[in-house]
Amino acid sequence: MDFGDDGKDAYVRTSAIAGGAALAIGDEVEYEVEEGERRPKAKNARKL
């Protein structure tokens, strides 16, 4: 999952995806980012 224009990645847990949808490479998503213990992580992810 691409994290904005700076090219950094954000970790996405399945539980962070609305409705429990699965993501595939290339899927477009909308999400918020919060700091995780080791790296940024996505929350409130939604497949577009």
C-alpha positions as CSV (number, residue, x, y, z in Angstrom):
1,M,0.0,0.0,0.0
2,D,1.5,3.3,-1.0
3,F,1.7,6.0,1.7
4,G,1.2,9.3,-0.2
5,D,3.5,11.1,-2.5
6,D,6.7,10.4,-0.4
7,G,6.6,6.7,-1.5
8,K,6.6,5.3,2.1
9,D,4.6,2.2,2.9
10,A,1.9,1.8,5.5
11,Y,1.1,-1.5,7.1
12,V,-2.6,-2.7,6.7
13,R,-4.2,-5.3,8.8
14,T,-7.2,-7.1,7.5
15,S,-9.2,-5.8,10.5
16,A,-8.5,-2.2,9.3
17,I,-10.4,-2.7,6.1
18,A,-14.0,-1.7,6.2
19,G,-16.3,-4.7,5.8
20,G,-13.4,-7.1,6.0
21,A,-12.8,-6.9,2.2
22,A,-9.6,-8.5,0.9
23,L,-7.1,-6.3,-1.0
24,A,-5.2,-7.4,-4.1
25,I,-2.1,-5.8,-5.5
26,G,-3.1,-2.7,-7.5
27,D,-6.4,-2.1,-5.6
28,E,-7.0,1.5,-4.9
29,V,-7.9,2.4,-1.3
30,E,-8.6,5.3,0.9
31,Y,-7.3,5.3,4.5
32,E,-6.0,7.2,7.5
33,V,-2.5,6.7,8.9
34,E,-1.5,6.4,12.5
35,E,1.9,5.6,14.0
36,G,2.3,1.9,14.9
37,E,4.9,0.4,17.2
38,R,7.4,-0.2,14.4
39,R,6.0,1.7,11.4
40,P,3.1,3.8,10.1
41,K,-0.1,1.7,9.8
42,A,-3.4,2.3,8.0
43,K,-6.7,2.5,9.8
44,N,-10.2,3.0,8.5
45,A,-9.1,1.6,5.1
46,R,-11.8,1.4,2.4
47,K,-11.5,-0.2,-1.0
48,L,-12.5,2.2,-3.8
